Amino acid sequence: VEIINNHCTRANDVIENILQLSRRERSRPESIDVNAWVLAFVDDYRQGNDLGGDQLRAITQNRRIEAMVDPQHLQQVVWNLVQNALRYGRQPNEPARVALVARLATDRGPPLIEVIDRGPGIPPRVAAQIFEPFYTTHEYGTGLGLYLAKQMTESSQATLEYVPVAGGGACFRITLSPVATLAARANPRPA
């Protein structure tokens, strides 16, 4: 009965992911304070999930970082990335150490949110395919999680990329649109 229940749950997850693909809602970007959003996400995640010995921490900046993004899409994307980091981003027989970082790419660069783990990282040949639909290295995975995350990120005029971490680990970087950039696109200056 347990085996049947596990397979039913897995089949349901596949169906839910495919349905989510087909009824993707339009992005509704709004201005957010990235630091405050990251702190709130980590608090909410800790309250709703038992981390056991695993660590999830927020790293924010002393300055205000504003971005235009759909908060619901961002919530889904970051939740998926944190789940993956906690599941796969650990060294053998050690707890996962995951950081959710809010920062600017450069002093005047675009806002970033990074999910960083200190696990084994992703081999280059696997990393080249992780955002493709139905690609998975886990026997019970659907291969849709990172694909959907990338699609939702792009619908908010943002990007999602994998960045290897020196010394081991993985970083999934979301590059967000600054508030001024989207405002300029929406209201171009007359010629």
N, C-alpha and C positions, 0 to 999 in steps of 0.2 A: 504494500500500500504506500509506503514511503517513497519507493522508486517511482511509482505511478504519479504520486503527488509532485515529486521533483520535476518529472518530465512535463506534467501539465503546467506547472509554473513556468518552466522554460518556454514551452510553446506559447503560453499567454504573453510572455515578455516579447517574443518575436513578433507576435500579432500586434501588440501595443506599439512597438517600434515602427512597424510598417504603416500602421494607421497614423501615427504621428508624422511620418514622412508625407503621407498623402494629404493631410489637413493642416499643414503648416500655416500658422496664422501670420498675417502681415505684421511686420515689425512696427512697434510704436515707440520710437526713441524719445527719451526725455533726458534732461540734464540731471546728473547725479554727482554727489561728492564721492569719489572712488574710495578714499580712506574710510569714510563712514560706512560705505557699503560693505567693504571687506571686513571691518570689525563686526558689523551686524551679522554678516553671513557666518563668520566663525562662531559667534555666540549662538545663533540659531542652530547651526549644525551640531554643536556640542550638546545643546539641550535636547535635540531630537534623535541623537544617535549615540549609542554606547561605544566609546572609543577604546575601552579597556586600557591597555598599556600604550596604545598608539598616541601620537602627539599631532595636534593640528593647531598651528599658531598663525596669528596675523602679524604682518610686518607692514607698517605704514610710514608715511613721510610727515615731517613737521609742517609742511606747507599744504595748502588746499590743492587738490587735483580734481578738476571737473571734466566730465566726459558726457557725450551724447550716446545713449544706448537704451535698448529695450530692457528694463530691469527684469522682466519675467524670463526673457530669453537668456539673459546673463545668469540668472539664478539656475536655470536648467543646465547651462553649459558648465558653470563652475561646480555645481553639485556632481555632475558626471565626472569631471576631471579630478575632483577630490576623492570620489569613490574609487576611481582607478588608481590614484596615487596610494591610497590606504591599502588597496588590495594587492597591487603589483609592485609598489615602490618601497620594498623592504628588503633588507639583507636577511639571509637565512637565520632563523631563530632569534631575530631581533624585532622590536616594535617598529612600526612605521613612523618616520619623522617627516611631516608634511608642513610646508609653509605656504601661506597665501599672501602674496606680496603685491602692494599697490605702490607704483612709482612712475616717474616720467622716464621715457627712453633716454633723453638727454635733458639738459637744463630747460630747453624750450621745445623738446620733442613731444610726441603724442603720449597720452596716458597708457600705462600698461597694467595688466593684472597677470601675475604669474603663479602657477601652481607648481611648486618645486618639491621633489622628494629626494631622499638620499639612498635610494635603492640601487639596483644593478644597472639601471639605464635601459635603453632600447637599442639592440644591435642595428647598425646602419641599414642592412637589407630589409629588416622589419620596419624601421622608421620610414622608409620610402613608401610604404603601402598603408600605414595605419589610418589614413583618412579616407581610404577607398571603401565603398559600401560592401558589406558582407565579409570583409577581411578580418579575421580574428586568429589569435594564437592560443586562445583558451577553449577547451573542449565544449564548454557550455555557453560561450559567448555568441552573440548574434552578429557581431561585426558592424553594428549600426550606431553604437554609442558615439564614437569619435566622428563618424561621418555626419550624424545629426548635429553634433556640437559645432562642427565647422560650418554647416549650412546655416544654423541659427546665428552664429557669429557674423557670417557674411551678410545675412539679411539685416543686420544692425549696422552696416557699413564699417565693420571691424574685421580683423583677421585673427586666425588661430594657427599657431605653428608649434612644432616640436623643436626644442633646443637641447642638445646634449649638455650635461653638466660636467665640467672638469672634475676629475677625481671620483666619478660615479654619481649616478642619479639622473633624473629627468626633469625637464622644465617644459610646461605647456604655457606658451605666452599668448595672451589676448592683447592685441594692439587696438585700442579704442579710438574713436574719433573725438578730437577736442571740440568743445562747445563752439568755438569760433569757426572751425572748419565746416561743420554742418550748417551753421547759420549762413555762412557765405555761399554754400551750395544752394540753399533754399532761396536766398535773396541776392542774386548776382547784381553787381553794380551795372548801371546802364552804360553803354559804350559812348 
